């Protein structure tokens, strides 16, 4: 009986000693954390993931970023399989790829492309537009020469679509198409004018107009025409308006711009004093650059 009791006591003592030894061999927190960290560093799925491992009282905490969801799962698996680990708190996050395409929602929120403003269109002064100019010099059938150039200024602005296309005061050039002095007894005096260009902001543009044609013929018989229109003898230039080719003497000339000369001797000449206002009608359209914004 005593031997049996002694055997039981020895068995219990041996079990307690084994349990004590087993408890004394449990790995420390530092050992657990280091062992997990080393395994993460060599595993093919997790070696490129910067994960930090900490352990306290056997509980493992994982922090940092992993490359992929697969790597995240593998890290947690390594920690749970570590001997001595009493639990795992996985606080890792999957690292976003900077080169990845944006999510559909982000694409939907992208701002719309800018709307381009329509380009300004050039200004077109149509054929048939009347240009009233003031000549800068006297012109005469007796003293002017065919091919001679004369200068004038635009007396009235020209508008297109409610906007000024050619402002008053713009420089206009013209040419004497024909200048023929009237003889004392026979022949006729003739003076034909046309405009050739207009200058805007330092740029010169060619223009085409109908001609202004005035003649004096016979003994004292005078006519001022625009290839078809005319007036009775003795009329002042300021009171004549022509038709036909669309050129006429403007109504702004004034009383001093009449056909002058020896009315009784039949030696009349066609004379247009300086500052006379003459009207010409454009026979072709004129294209100008778009207006400045």
C-alpha positions, 0 to 999 in steps of 0.5 A: 500500500505504501509503495502504491502511494509512493508511485502516485506521488512520484507520478504527480511530481513528474507531471508538475515538473514537466509542466513547469519546464514546458511553461519556462520554454514558452517563447518571449514576445521579442522572439515571436515578433522577430521570428514572424518578421524573418518569415515575412522577409523571405516568403516570395509573396510577402518579401516586398511588403514593408510590414512591422511586427509587434508582440505583447503577451503573445498577441501579435500586431501587424502594421504597414503596407502590403503590395497585394491582397494575396500578400496581406493574407499570407502575412496574417497566415504566417503570424497565426501559425507562429508558435507562442502567438496568442492572437493576431491583430492585422492592421496592414493596408494594401498599397495603391498602385500609382499607375493604375487606372482611376476608378469609374467613379473618379472618371465620372467626376473629371471636369469636362473639356474646355469649350473653344470659343468660335474664331472671329470671322473676317469683315466683308464690305459688300459690293454696292457699298457707297464710299463718300470721300473728300479729295485732298487736292484740286482735280481738273480736266485741264491740269490733271493727267491720266494715271495720276494718283490722288488722296482723299479721306473717308467722309462717312464711316462704313458699317457692316452688321452694326459694326464700323468696318471703315472709320471716317477719316481713313485714308483713301487713294484714287486715280485719274482714269481719264483727263482731257482738256476741252478745246476752244471750239471743238472737242469735249473736256473729260475727267474720269475718277476711280478709287483704288485702295483704302488704308486701315491701321497701317495696312493698305487694301485694294478696292474696286469702284465704279468710275465718276465720269464728267464731260463738257462738250459743245459750245457751253453745253456741260454734262456731269455723268456717271456713265448714264446719269447727268444734269443740266448745264450750269448745275453745281457739282454739289447738286449732281448725283449719278447712276449707271455704274454706281458712281456719282458726285456726293451731295456734300461738295457745296456751292463752290464745287461747280463746273467753272470756266468761261461760260460765254466763251465756250472754254469751260473745263471740269474742275473739282476743288480740294475738300470736295466730297465725291461718292463712289460705289464699290463694284467688288466686295472688300474683305477685312481682318476680324475686329480685335477683341 
